[in-house]
Amino acid sequence: MNEVYYSPDALNKNDLHSFIDNIKPNSTDEDLLFQVLLDWGVDLSLPIARKTIDDKTVFVVANDAIVACFDRDGGITETFIKELAKIKPLRAVFCDAGFASDSVKINIGQIFKMLSPSTDIKTI
């Protein structure tokens, strides 16, 4: 994650244009996954499976403790979210840039509320 993600108050407003994305450009999906696990205090030795849903890579940690999709190309649709919610994870995490539209990002909470109400959702 770029430093602005952790300390936004320390941002120099003259450099604002350089902080459009809060993810470092050379970060891999695995880098993001382990950062999220560390941020949430999740044991790094838990089993991690890699699945493909709607042609997107999804990480499933400890069967259903966490599902993560770090698509950054705007490919996350409501259909994909519905498939992911069927797993009924405790937590789900996505990249902000991954949503196909603003309406998909807004509706994600309602989709999970209907299909998996106990899921905690995080967008990075």
N, C-alpha and C positions, 0 to 999 in steps of 0.2 A: 504494500500500500504506500502511496505517496505520503509524505509527512503531513500534508494538509488534512488528511483523513483523521489523524490522531490529535493534531493541535491546530484547529482552524483559527483560533484567536491569535496565533503567532504569525498569521499570514500577512505579508506585505501586499497591500492592495495594488501597488504598481506592478506586481508580478502575477496578478490574477489570471491573465491569459494563459499562463503556463500550468495552471492547475485545473484545467477543464475536466480532466479525467483523474479520479482519485486512485487509480491503479497504475502502477509503474508499467511502462510499455513492454518490458521484457519479462513480465511475470507469467508463469505458466499456470494452468488450471490447478496443478498440484501445489504450487506455491500458495495460491489463494486458499485452497482447501486447508492446508496446514496452518495458515494464518488465522483462518476462522476457527479452527479447532483450538488453537492457542488462546484466542480472544475469549472463547466460551469456556475455557478451562477443561476441555475434553481430553481424556487420556489418548495420547497419540498411538498407543499400542492396540487400540480397538481395530477390528477387521474393517477393511474398506474394500467395497466392490465397485467396479466400474461397469455401468450399464449404458445402453444406447436406447433412448426413447425419442421417437420422431426425429431421428438422425442427429440428436444432440447427446453429448456425453453427460452422464449424470453419475455423481459419486454417492454411494449409499454407505453410510458409516454405521456399523454395528446393527445391521439388518434394517432398522428403521429409526435409529436415533437422530440421524441427520441425513437429509438429501440435499445435494448441492449441484447446481448447474451454473457454470460460469461462462455461458454463451455471451459474447460481447458484440454480436453482429445483428442484433434485433430479430432473432429468430424465435423468441419465446412467445408462444401464442396461447390463447385460452384453451385450445385443445390439448396442448402440451401440459399446461398447468393441471388440467383435469386428470390426465394420466398420472402425473406425479402425485397428486393429492390422493389417488387411490392407494398409494403405499401407506398412507396415514402416518407420516413421520412425526417425531416430536418437534423437530426443527427443520426449516427449509431455508436455503440461502441462494440468492441470485445476484448477478451483476446488474446494476442500474441500466447499463447500455444494452442489456440483452432483450429487453421487452420490445415486441413488434410495434407497439403503440402506447400512448399514454393511457388509453382505456384498458388495455390489458394489465398495465401496472396498477391501475386503480381497482380493477375487478379481482385481482389476485386474492385479496383478503376475503371477498365474498365467496369466491370459489372454494377456498380452503374452509371457510366457515360452514359451508354446506356439506362438503365431502370429508373433511378432517378438522373438526372444530378445535381440537386441542393443539394443533400445530402452531408453533411460534415461527413467524416469517421475518427474515432479515434480508435487506437489500444493501449491497455494498457498492 
